[in-house]
Amino acid sequence: MAAFQIFHSSNQYWYHLRAGNGEIVQSGEGYTTKASCQKGIRSVQANCQPHRFESYFASGQYGFNHVAANGEIIGRSEKYTTAQSRDHGIQVVLREAPDAPVQDLT
């Protein structure tokens, strides 16, 4: 089962979405407060529709951006070596993120 993990680093709060196998599937930006980071996670959960993902290929690697209704990037994928792996990562987010628990590691 996937889980969001909130952590504190470089004076900011961040989140990772970890898949059931422990791999990081998506990461958020740095937030100045934990409450803002939690709000970012709720936005990710609310925007889990296929059309909210922008796939890309750059510098020999595949990835995706998770985009909110207002066009703001709310999450970025890890880098993948194949389009198939990237597409699987998107499917994990779509399937797991809406109900994923949040683990506070701060």
Backbone hydrogen bonds in HBPLUS format (Angstrom, degrees):
<---DONOR---> <-ACCEPTOR-->    atom                        ^
c    i                          cat <-CA-CA->   ^        H-A-AA   ^      H-
h    n   atom  resd res      DA  || num        DHA   H-A  angle D-A-AA Bond
n    s   type  num  typ     dist DA aas  dist angle  dist       angle   num
A0003-ALA N   A0018-ARG O   2.93 MM  15  5.45 147.4  2.04 146.1 156.7     1
A0018-ARG N   A0003-ALA O   2.88 MM  15  5.45 167.2  1.89 160.1 155.7     2
A0004-PHE N   A0101-PRO O   2.87 MM  97  6.18 159.7  1.91 164.7 167.6     3
A0103-GLN N   A0004-PHE O   2.72 MM  99  5.99 167.3  1.74 154.6 158.4     4
A0005-GLN N   A0016-HIS O   2.81 MM  11  5.29 155.3  1.87 155.4 162.0     5
A0016-HIS N   A0005-GLN O   3.01 MM  11  5.29 144.2  2.15 138.3 149.5     6
A0006-ILE N   A0103-GLN O   2.85 MM  97  6.21 163.3  1.88 161.4 166.3     7
A0105-LEU N   A0006-ILE O   2.79 MM  99  5.62 155.3  1.85 152.1 160.1     8
A0007-PHE N   A0014-TRP O   3.01 MM   7  5.48 157.2  2.07 143.7 150.0     9
A0014-TRP N   A0007-PHE O   2.91 MM   7  5.48 160.6  1.94 160.4 165.8    10
A0009-SER N   A0012-GLN O   2.89 MM   3  5.50 158.9  1.94 158.2 164.1    11
A0012-GLN N   A0009-SER O   2.96 MM   3  5.50 152.7  2.03 117.3 125.3    12
A0013-TYR N   A0031-TYR O   2.74 MM  18  4.96 166.8  1.76 147.7 152.0    13
A0031-TYR N   A0013-TYR O   2.76 MM  18  4.96 154.8  1.82 144.2 152.7    14
A0028-GLY N   A0015-TYR O   3.05 MM  13  5.38 160.2  2.09 147.3 147.9    15
A0017-LEU N   A0026-GLN O   2.76 MM   9  5.19 152.2  1.83 160.4 161.1    16
A0025-VAL N   A0017-LEU O   2.82 MM   8  5.71 173.3  1.83 173.0 173.8    17
A0019-ALA N   A0023-GLU O   2.81 MM   4  5.45 161.5  1.85 166.1 163.4    18
A0022-GLY N   A0019-ALA O   2.87 MM   3  5.33 162.1  1.90 120.6 123.9    19
A0027-SER N   A0076-ARG O   2.81 MM  49  5.38 154.2  1.88 147.7 155.6    20
A0076-ARG N   A0027-SER O   2.85 MM  49  5.38 156.3  1.91 150.4 158.0    21
A0037-CYS N   A0033-THR O   3.18 MM   4  6.50 153.2  2.26 143.2 150.4    22
A0038-GLN N   A0034-LYS O   2.88 MM   4  6.20 157.3  1.93 153.8 159.9    23
A0039-LYS N   A0035-ALA O   2.95 MM   4  6.19 149.5  2.04 141.8 150.4    24
A0040-GLY N   A0036-SER O   2.91 MM   4  6.19 149.1  2.01 143.6 152.0    25
A0041-ILE N   A0037-CYS O   3.01 MM   4  6.38 149.7  2.11 147.0 154.8    26
A0042-ARG N   A0038-GLN O   3.03 MM   4  6.36 156.8  2.09 146.4 152.3    27
A0043-SER N   A0039-LYS O   2.96 MM   4  6.28 146.7  2.08 145.0 154.4    28
A0044-VAL N   A0040-GLY O   3.00 MM   4  6.33 152.9  2.07 146.1 153.2    29
A0045-GLN N   A0041-ILE O   2.95 MM   4  6.28 162.3  1.98 154.0 158.2    30
A0046-ALA N   A0042-ARG O   2.94 MM   4  6.14 149.9  2.03 143.1 151.2    31
A0047-ASN N   A0043-SER O   3.00 MM   4  6.08 130.8  2.25 142.7 154.8    32
A0047-ASN N   A0044-VAL O   3.19 MM   3  5.22 137.6  2.38  97.8 109.5    33
A0052-ARG N   A0049-GLN O   2.89 MM   3  5.57 165.5  1.91 129.0 133.1    34
A0053-PHE N   A0050-PRO O   3.29 MM   3  5.93 156.1  2.35 123.4 123.3    35
A0067-VAL N   A0052-ARG O   2.72 MM  15  5.09 174.1  1.73 160.4 162.5    36
A0054-GLU N   A0065-ASN O   2.86 MM  11  5.16 166.2  1.88 154.8 159.6    37
A0065-ASN N   A0054-GLU O   2.90 MM  11  5.16 150.9  1.99 137.0 145.7    38
A0056-TYR N   A0063-GLY O   2.92 MM   7  5.44 153.6  1.99 148.9 145.8    39
A0063-GLY N   A0056-TYR O   3.06 MM   7  5.44 152.5  2.14 147.3 146.6    40
A0058-ALA N   A0061-GLN O   2.88 MM   3  5.44 158.9  1.93 160.6 162.6    41
A0061-GLN N   A0058-ALA O   2.91 MM   3  5.44 159.6  1.95 119.7 126.4    42
A0062-TYR N   A0080-TYR O   2.87 MM  18  4.94 172.6  1.87 145.8 147.6    43
A0080-TYR N   A0062-TYR O   2.86 MM  18  4.94 157.6  1.91 145.5 149.6    44
A0077-SER N   A0064-PHE O   2.91 MM  13  5.33 156.9  1.97 166.9 163.4    45
A0066-HIS N   A0075-GLY O   2.79 MM   9  4.89 173.4  1.79 145.3 146.1    46
A0074-ILE N   A0066-HIS O   2.76 MM   8  5.67 159.3  1.80 157.5 164.7    47
A0068-ALA N   A0072-GLU O   2.86 MM   4  5.43 168.3  1.87 159.0 159.0    48
A0071-GLY N   A0068-ALA O   2.93 MM   3  5.33 162.1  1.96 118.1 121.5    49
A0086-ARG N   A0082-THR O   3.16 MM   4  6.48 160.2  2.20 145.6 150.9    50
A0087-ASP N   A0083-ALA O   2.84 MM   4  6.07 162.5  1.88 153.0 157.8    51
A0088-HIS N   A0084-GLN O   2.97 MM   4  6.17 146.1  2.08 141.1 150.4    52
A0089-GLY N   A0085-SER O   2.99 MM   4  6.29 150.1  2.08 144.9 152.9    53
A0089-GLY N   A0086-ARG O   3.03 MM   3  5.02 115.0  2.47  94.0 109.8    54
A0090-ILE N   A0086-ARG O   3.03 MM   4  6.45 152.8  2.11 151.3 158.2    55
A0091-GLN N   A0087-ASP O   3.07 MM   4  6.34 156.4  2.13 142.9 149.1    56
A0092-VAL N   A0088-HIS O   2.93 MM   4  6.26 148.9  2.03 148.9 157.5    57
A0093-VAL N   A0089-GLY O   3.09 MM   4  6.43 160.6  2.13 150.8 154.8    58
A0094-LEU N   A0090-ILE O   2.92 MM   4  6.20 168.9  1.93 157.1 160.0    59
A0095-ARG N   A0091-GLN O   2.94 MM   4  6.00 159.1  1.98 146.9 152.4    60
A0096-GLU N   A0092-VAL O   2.79 MM   4  5.68 165.2  1.81 154.4 159.2    61
A0097-ALA N   A0093-VAL O   3.00 MM   4  5.09 149.6  2.10 128.8 138.5    62
A0100-ALA N   A0097-ALA O   3.19 MM   3  4.93 158.2  2.24 102.0 108.6    63
